[in-house]
């Protein structure tokens, strides 16, 4: 390695004192908090956007989904580009663009403008998340400090997701829908001001050459998979299945190309041999499945709170806050617990708590018990906090600092896929159980009857067109069918999480003691 490369890889790039390391972490948390809030805040603005811009149903779906599609497709390329050009540089570029385009989105006057803005926000968002984790990997060389820093990162991310509904509800009570986008500007200004001073840049001293074909393959694979899984939750037709098969095919082609480039010495964009490392693969699996369990739980709990229990959106967000707060607390506690019991034991315990949370719902949720559902969510939230914190640390710790950007991008991709799968898989199971159990009374027009038979929200809307007795009959049937479906969903969720705990336990085998 030449002197320039040694300088780039040198640990002296990290802040020289503990105080500066933690100040650098604080600067990195502003964009993390924004991304987390942004993931959940938009859902509260959908009704206001519908009234203001009058999008078609398809346009509304693109407004909601285009961000995650673009984000998922670009995470791995942006992580690799950050390794090449500098992680701080790509973070600042992403934060600047995110703030500027978010401000522009707030003043969109047509659905097409808002869709384009959301797509651009996804581009800049894909620069931010891998950069924050990879910078943490390079700033905190000590494993114990790094684990605590990752715990803070995960806790801020969980806390931001919890704040999203509350912030969205509060803003929309007083301001127009654009306020949820303008929120990005004051949240990113501190990062843009502090990061150049506090956060040291880092990069891969021997980066692989840019490979446009690899970028096209990974973007195509991620977008096709995410779109197919999302659509499969609503339409079991051939198009979503074809998209999933296309995504798997492109993914396989991407893996073959990376292995070929590695064998020829040209350097892969992503070293897929990382997946052969048990710690790396187990961390990814735990990360994906923890988010799967949390997002799937939030999917049916938010509907129960608003459509069955009759809570206003802001009140529903408040009721879900303790479960999200426990996720934050458990994430910070995971550091001490791992030091005492091992990361493997704590991750397995977290996944088993996810299963236990679903088991609580299975036992008490069938009758729509609100305390039972909220208790189950609290247990699952704590389990996610334990498992996700340590899974991210395991992923980062299993790769050299020079490859932290690519590893962080893979971790974030697993997060996105877990969120999509949580809604798609558990949502599909819940929807099928609901349709099998709901009884729609006669007297509704064909289109309204179909909507009432399809979703609980459709039944609530359709009830307004019926006489009081028939409306009460429909709502009672729909709510019972929904809660029965929640119980079926919980049984599947509990089994999946228990299976995940067994897999992680077996993959992360404790090292055998040396022979004497």
N, C-alpha and C positions, 0 to 999 in steps of 0.2 A: 504493500500500500504506500502511495506517495505521501509527501508531507501535507499537500492540500487535503487529501482524503482523510489523513489522520486528524487534521484540524477540524474537519467537518464532523467526524465521529467522536471527537474528544468530549469527555464528560464535563470539561470546563465551560461548555456552552450552557450548562444548567446554572440557575442563579446560585451564587456562592454561599448564601446563608439560608438557614431554614425559614427565616422570616420572608425572604424574597421568594422562596419556593411557594409558600402558602399564599402570598400576595398574587403571584402569577396564577395560582389556581383560582383565586377569587375573581380575577379578571376573566378567566375562561368560563366562569359559571353564568355570566350574563347571556351569551348566545345559547348556552345549553338550556337555560330557563325559558328563553324566548321560543326555541324550537318545541319544547315540551308543552308550553301554553298554546302555541299555534296548532299543535296536533288535536286539541280538544275544543278550542274556543270557537272554531268556525261553525260547528254543528248548531250552536245557539243562534247564529246569524242567518241560517238558511231561510226561515220564514220571512224575515225582513228583506233579504235579497230577492226572494220570489216576488214580493210585493213591489219592490223598487225597480227591478230590471225585467220582470215578466219573462224569465227564461222558460223554454220548453222543458219537458221532463228529461230529455236527453242532455240538454245544455246544463241543467242543474246537476245531473250526475257527473258531468265533466268538470264543473266548477269544484265539486267535492273531491273527485278522484284523481284529477290530472296531477295534482301536487305529489301524491304518494307514488303514482306511476313513474313520474320523472325522477323523483328522489331515489326510488329503489333501483332504477336503471343506472344511475350515475354514481352511486356510492362507491363501488369498487374502482371505476376509473378515476374518480376524484381522489380517493385514498392513495392510489398509485402516483397520480400527478403530484399530490402533496409531498410524497416521499422524494420526488424528483426535484421540484422547484422550491421546496421549503414549506413546512406545515404552517408556520405563522403567516407567511405570505398568502397562502390559499385561504386561511381562516379570515384574514382581514378583507380579502377580496370577496369572500362569501358573505361576510357580515355587512359590508358596504352595499353590495348588490341586493341583499335581502331587505335591508332597510329602505333603499331607494325604490325598489319595485313594490314593496308593501305599501309605501306612501302613495304611489301611483294607483295601485289597485283600489285604494279607498275612494278614489274619484272616478272609477269606471262608470260608464254610462250605458254600456251594452253588455250582454252576456259574453260575447266574443272577446271583448277587451278584458273582462275579468278572467276568462279561461286562459288567455295568453299570459296575463300577469301571474296567475297561479302556477302555470308551467315554468315561468322564469324564476319564481320563488323556489320551486322545487330544484332548479339548477343550482341556485346559490345555497339553498339549504343542504344539498349534497356535499358542498365544500366544508360546511361548518362542523358537522358531527364527527366524521372521522378525524378531522384536524384536532379537535379538542382532546379526544382520547389518546391520539398518538403523541401529542405534546405532553400530556400527563406522563406517558410512558418514558419520555426522554428527560423530563424535568425531575422526576422522582426515581433515582437510580436504586435507592434502598427499597427492598421488597415490602417491608412493613409500612413505610411511608406511602409507597405507591398504593398499597391496598386501602389505606385510609383515604387517600386522594380519590381513588375510584369509588369508594363508598360515598364520598361527598358528591361526586359527579352523578352517581345513580340516584342519590337522595334528592338532589336538585331536579333531576329529570322526573322522578316520581312526584315530587312536590309541585312542579310546574303542571303536570298532567292533572293533578287534583285542583289546582287553582284555575285551570282553563274554564270549566263550567261556571265557577263563581265570578271570575273576571268578565266572562262573556255576558252572564246575566246582569251584572251590575252596569256594564257599559251600555247594553242595549235598552236598559230601563231609562237612560238619560240621553243617549246619543244615537245617531244614525248607524246603519250597519257598517259603514266604512271605519268606524272607530276600532273595530277588532283588528284591522290591518294597520292603522296608524299606531297601534300599540308597539309595533316593532321599532319605531324610531327612538323613543326614549329608553327602551330596553337595550339597544345596541350601541348607543352613544358611549356609555362607560367602557365597553369592550374596545371600541375603536380608539378611545383616548388612552386607555391603560395598557392594552396588550403590546403596543410597540415599545413601551418603556419597561414593562415587567416580564414579558414572556420571551424567552430566548428562542430563536429560530433553530430548526434542526431539519436534516434531510438525509436521505440515503447517500452515503459517499460513493456508491457504485451503482447508480440507478440503471434499470434496463431501458433500452431504447423504446420510444413511443411506437406502439403497434396499433394502427387504426383498425385492422381486422379484428384483433382481440377486443378492442373497445366496442366495436359494432356487435360482436357476438355476445358479450356480457350484457350490454344494454338491451339487445333484443330478447335475450333469455329472461332477464329480470322483468321487463315490461310485459312480455307475453304471459309469464307465470302469474304475476300479480293481477293482471287484467283477467286472466282466465279464472283464477280462484275467486276474485270478487264477483264476476258474472255468474259463476256456477252456483253461488248462493241464491241467485234470483231466477236463473234460467238453466235448466239441466239439458239444454239443447246441444247440438253438435259444435256450435261456435266456441263456447268456453272450453270444451274438451279438446278441440283442435288447437286452441291457443296454449293450453297446458302442455300438450304433446310437442308443439313447436318450441315452447320454452325449454322443455327437457332436452329436445334435440339440439338446440343452439347451445345449451349449457354443456352437453356432452362434447360438442365440437370445440367449445372454448377450452375445456379441460384437455382434450387431445392436443390442441394447439400449444397450450402452455407446457405440457410435458415434452412436446417435440422441440420447442424453443429452448427448454432447459437442457435437453440432451445434445442439441447442436451447439450449445454455448452462446446463443444469441441473447439469452436472458428473457425469462417470461415476464409478462406484465404482473402476473400474480403467481406466486409459487404455490401451486395446488398441492404440493407434497406436504404442506403444513397440515392438511387434513389427516395425514397418517399419524400425526402426533396425538396420542390419547388425550392429553390435557387440553389441547386446542379443540378437538372434536367434541369432547365431553362438555367443555365450556360453551361451545356454540349450541349444542343440544339443550343444555340447561337454560341458556338465554332465550332461545326460541320458544321453548315450552313454557317457561315462566310467563312470558308476555302473552303467549297463547291463552293461558289460564286466566290472566288478569283481564285482558280485553274481552274474552268470551264472557266472563262474569259480568263485566260492566255493560255489555250489550243487553243482557236480559234484565239486569238489576235496574238500569236506568228506565227501561220500558215499564217494569213493574211499578216503580215509584211514581211515574207520571200517569200511566194509563190504567193501572189497577188501583193503586193507593190514592190517586188523585192529587199528588203533590205538584206544586209549581216547579218549573225548571230550577230556579235558584234554591228552593227548599230541598229538592232532590239532590242537588250538588252538595248542600250542607250535610245531608244524611250520609252521603258517600265519603265525606271528608275524613271521618275517623279511620276508615279502612285504608285510605291513601296515606294518612299520617302514620299509621302503623308500618306501612311499607318503608317510609323514610326512616323511622326509628330502628326498624329491624335491619335496614341496610347499614346503618352506622354501627349497630351492635354486632353485625357479622364479623367485623374486624377483630374484636376482642374474642368472640366465640371461636373464630378460626385459629387464633393463636393458642387457644386452650385445647380445642378438640380436633383440629385439622380442617382444612377447607373442604375436603371430601365429605366429611361427616356433616358439616353445616349445610353444604349444598343439598345433600340427600335429605336432611331434615327439612329444608325449605320446600323441596318438591313434595315431600310427604305432607307438609302443612297445606300446600295447594290442594292436594287430594282430600285432606281432612275438611277444608273449607267447602268443597263441593259435596262431601258426605253430609255435612251439616244441612246444606240445602236439600239434599235428597231426603233427609229425615224430617225436616220441618217446612220445606218450601212448597210441598205439594198443595197444602191448604192456604198458601199465600201468606204465611206468617212473616210479617215484616221484621220482627226481632230475629227470627231464624235466618232470613236472608242477609240482614246486616251483620249478624255474627259470623256467618259463613264468609262474607266478603272481608271482614276484618282479619279472619284467620288466613285467608288466601293472600291478602295484602301483605301480611307479615311474612308469609312464605316466599312471596315474590321478592321482597326486600332482601331476604337472606340469600336466595339462590342467584338473583340477577347481579348483585354486587360482586359476589365471588366468581361468578362465571365470566364477567368482564375482566376481572383481575387475572383469572386463569388464562384467558385468551391472550391478553397483553404480555403476561409473564412468560408465556411459552414460545415467544418469538424474540429475536434480537431487536434492540431499539431501532436499528436502521430500517426494519420492515414493519414498524409500528403502524404506519398509515394504512397499508394494505390490510393488516390484521384488524385494525379498528373498523375499516370499511366493511369487512366480512361480518364483524360483530353487529354493526348497524343494519346490514342487510338481513341478518337473522332476526333482528328485532322487528323490522318491517314485515318480513314474512310471517313471523309469529302473530303480529297484530292482524294481518289479513286473514290468516288461517283461523285465528280465534273467532272472528266474526263469521267467516264463511262456513267453517265446519260446524261449530256449535249453533250458529244462526240457522243453518240449513236443517239441523236436527230439530231445533225448536220450532221452526216453521212447519216442518212435516207433521210434528206432533199436534201443533195447533190446528192445522187443516183437517187432521183426522178427528179431532174432538169437537170443533165448533159446530153449532147448529144455527143456521141462518133462517129466521122466520120468513114466511111468505109475505109479499107486499112490497118488497124492495125492487127497484128497477134492476135489470140484469147487470149493468155495470157496477152499481153500488153493491149488489149482492156478491158479485165476484170479489170486490175489494174487501168486503167484510169477511169473506171466507179465506182471504189470502193472509191478512195481517190483523193484529189487535188494533193498530191505529186505524185501519180501514173500518173495523167494526165500530169503533168509537165515533167516527165521522158518520157512518151510515145510521147509527142509532138516532141521530138528530132528525132523520127523515121519517121516523116511525112514530106511531102513537105511544103514549107513555108505557102501557103494559108490554107491548111488543119490543120497545126499546130496552126496557129493563130485562126482558127475557134474553135478548141478544147480548147485552152487556154481561149478564151473569154467565151465559154459556161461553162467551169469548174469554172472559177472565178465568173461568175454570179450566178451559182448554189451554190457555197460555200457561197457567201455573202447573198444570199437569205436564206440559211440555218442558217447563223449567226443570222439573224433577227428572225427566228422562235425560235431558241435557246434562244435568249434574252427575248422573250415573256414568255417562260416557266420560265426562271431564275427570271424575275421580279415578276411573280406571286408567286413563291416559297418564295422569300425573303420577300415579303409583307405579305404572310401568316405566315412566321416565326415571323415577328414583332408583329403580332396580338397575336400569341400564347404566346410569352414572356411577352407581356403586360398583358395578362389575368392571366398567371401563377404567375408572380411577382406582385400580387396585393398590392397596398399601404396599410399599416396597418390602421385599423379603429381607429379613435381617442377614447380614453377611455371615458366611460360614467361618467358624473358628478352627 
